[in-house]
Amino acid sequence: MLKAVIVDASAVSRDLLNTVLSEGGYSVVAQTHTSAQGYALLQKFQPHFLCIALDQIEDGSNIVEQVRASLPKTLIFMVSGDIDAATLKMALGRGVHGFIVKPFKPDAVLKTIRNTVLAMIRKQQS
């Protein structure tokens, strides 16, 4: 079972995403509301992927770069209700692997994660 950490300032969003992931067969090992606490949880649990809200990516902590450096195999999914072309470009340039759009549609969330995991496996095999 793949492990996940959720970082989002909204407790409602964390709970909803936790439900979607848990019901989709993933293990949410931790969740928090700040990037600093999220990074500590990543170090502790070393999950397969991180779901992190855009606000925490842009808070000045450089969490994406820190994760890329310390846990290079951990996939990073940016969570936001407002993803435009500039935001996509910024996120991809920093090392984000995929995007989860709010409000959450369970099928879309699970498909995004599954497709990204499969793409990374294929990339590693070639």
N, C-alpha and C positions, 0 to 999 in steps of 0.2 A: 504494500500500500504506500503510495506516495504521500510524503508529509508536506504540510504547508504552514506558513506563518502569515497572518493578516495584520496589516498596519493601516489604520484609518481613524481619523479623529471622530468620526460618527459611530457611536455605539450601535445605532440601528443598522448602518451599512455593514459593520463587522458581523453582527448577528445574522443578517440576511445572507451574507456571503458564506459565513460559517455553515449555515444550514444547507445552502446549495452545494458546497464542496463535500460536506459530510454525507449528504444523501447521494452524491455522485460517486462515492467510494473513496474519497480522499480523507486523510487524517489531518485535521487542523490541530497542530500541537501547541500553538500559542497565538494570542492576538493582543494587540495593544493600540494605543492612540498616538504615540510619538515615534519618530524615526530613531531617536536615540535608544529608546526601550526596544524597538523592533530590532535594531542591530544587535543588542545584547542577547535577545531571544534567538536570533539567527545563529550566533556563535554557540549558544547553549544547545540548540536542537539540530542544527545543520540540516534544514529541510531541503526537499527537492525543489520547492518553489516558494516565492514570496509574492503576495498580492499586496500592493502598496498604493495608497491614494496619491493622486497628483500633488496635493498639498504637501505631503511629507517628502515627495521627491524634490519639490521646489523650496524646501524650508532652509536651505543653506547648509545642510549637514553632509551633503555629498554621499548620501547612503548608497546610491546606485554604484558609484565608483568604489566605495568601500566593500560592497558585496562582491563586485567583479574581482577585486584584488584578493579578498580573503576566502571567498567561496565561489570560485569561478564556474562551478558546475550548477550552481543554484540558478534556476530560471526566475526572471523578474517580470511580473505582470503589473502594469500600471492600471489603476482603477480610477475612472472619472466619468462624470456625466457630461463633460464638455471637452471633447477631443477634436481639435481642429488640425489643419495641416502643419502649422508651426509647432504645435505641441507634439504631434507625431514625430516630426523631424528631430526635435530636441530630445525626446525620449529615446528614439532609436540611436541617435548619436551618443547618448550616454550609456547605452547597453541594455535597454529594456527589450525583452523578447516578445512580449505580446500585450494586448490591451483588452481590458474588461470594462464594458460600458454599463453605467448606471442609467436607469434602473435595471437591476439584474433580471435577465431572462435565463433561467437555469440551463436550458438546452444550449444557448449561445455561449454561456460561460464555460460549460463543460467541454463543448466542441473546441473552443479557443485553446483551452489548456491541453486537451488531447492532441490536437493538431500540432501545437508548438512542441510538445514532448516528442511526438513522432518525428517531426522535422529535425530536432536536435539529435535524436538517435541515428537517423539516416546520415546526418552530417558527420557524426563521429565515426560511423562505419565506413565512410568513403575517404 
